[in-house]
Amino acid sequence: MKTPDLTQVDIDRIIEMAWEDRTPIEAIETQFRLLEKEVIAIMRLHMKESSFKMWRKRTNGRVTKHQSLRDIGHGRFKSTLQKSIFGNRISKR
């Protein structure tokens, strides 16, 4: 697996985004230029085995994790922290 150089902060954010129910994998792909299989590999490498298995069980087949499977009626999810996140960093509040 060839992944770009990621800082620990980037890895933490990728894991956080992957755990969020409404954040599609495509958002992670766009922001970090990672394929879905690379996101899965990062999750497997940086999480406890039991946590990784629980995450895979939760996300496997989940409609909200893929943009193309989403119902357009739900619209776009916007985090309450959206204004405080800039350049993948959370600003001081």
N, C-alpha and C positions, 0 to 999 in steps of 0.2 A: 504494500500500500504506500503510495507516494502522497504525502500530505505537505502542505506549505508549512513553513515554520510558524508554530503557534505558541504564544505565551501561555502561562498558566491562567491568566485572566481570560484569554480567548477560549481555552478549553473549558473553564468554569462556565462561561457564557453559553457555549455550545451545549453543554450538559443541561444547563438551566432551560434553554430554549427547547431542547428535545423533550424534557419532562413536562413542559407546558402543554396542556391538552389542545389549545387552539392555535399554537404556532406550527404552521406547516413545515415539513422538511424542506420545501422549496425556499422558504425564508432563510434557513440556515445555509442552503446551497448558494443563494444569492449573496448573502453577507460575507460568508467565509470561503466561498468557492470550493466547497466540498461536495462530493457525491454522497448519496444516501448510504452506500456501503462504507464510505469513509467515516460518516457520522456514527454508524453502528460500531465500527472498529474502535473509534475514540471512546465511545460509551463502554465498550467491553474492556478496554485497556485501563480506563481511569475510574471504574466503579467496582465495588465489591461484586462478586459473582451473583450473589442472591439479589442484589439491587438491579443488576443488569437483567437478570431473568424476569424480575417483576416488571421492569420497564418494557421489555420485549413483549411480554404477555399483554400488558395494557395497550401498547401501540400497534400490535399486529392486527392489521385489518381495520384500524380506526379511520373513519372517514375524514375526521378533522385534521389528520396529519398529512394529507395530500390535497393540494390545491385543486386538482382536477376532479376529485371525488366529492368536493364540498357542494352543498346546496347553496346556490347563489342567494337565496332568501335570508340566510344568516348574516350576510354582509361581512365586512372585514372587522376582525377583532383588534381593538386598540387598548393596549395596556394603560393602567392608570399612571404608570411611571413614564409614559411615552415622552412627555416634554422634558423630563429630567435625564433621558438617555440621549447621548450624543456621541457618535463615533464609537459605539459599542462600550462607552464608559458612562457610568451613572455619576452625574454631577452632584456636588454637595447641595443639600436641601436647606 
